[in-house]
């Protein structure tokens, strides 16, 4: 069985926006001279790039009988049947259908998602909503782990 791993990287436009933040900081520092201008450009770009990188570094993995999504680690045995969400269903489950108790690994720039019910009676979390670029592959990986369990 091949384990599943995906990194939810930020889109290219966000990296371009990081450069624009640096340019804005440079313009703010312009009245103070050339050296502060360069410091604003480099510093503003660097800070915005770090924030973009941190936001886009979250991973979803299926390893060792568990679904690992960001900071959450959920045993596959505690998960129900995964539901692939696309288009309007994705928007609905991250807005008006959303349960405040749900675990949401939400990235608005990813148009598809997977909703997996959490069946553990001791866990008050009703489901996990996972933004993913490959919802079918993630659902297949979860099913493969569930079928291979004793």
Beta strands, then each sheet from edge to edge (+ up, - down):
strand 1: 4-7
strand 2: 59-63
strand 3: 66-69
strand 4: 72-75
strand 5: 79-85
strand 6: 103-105
strand 7: 113-118
strand 8: 127-131
sheet 1: 1+ 2- 3+ 4-
sheet 2: 5+ 7- 8+ 6+
end
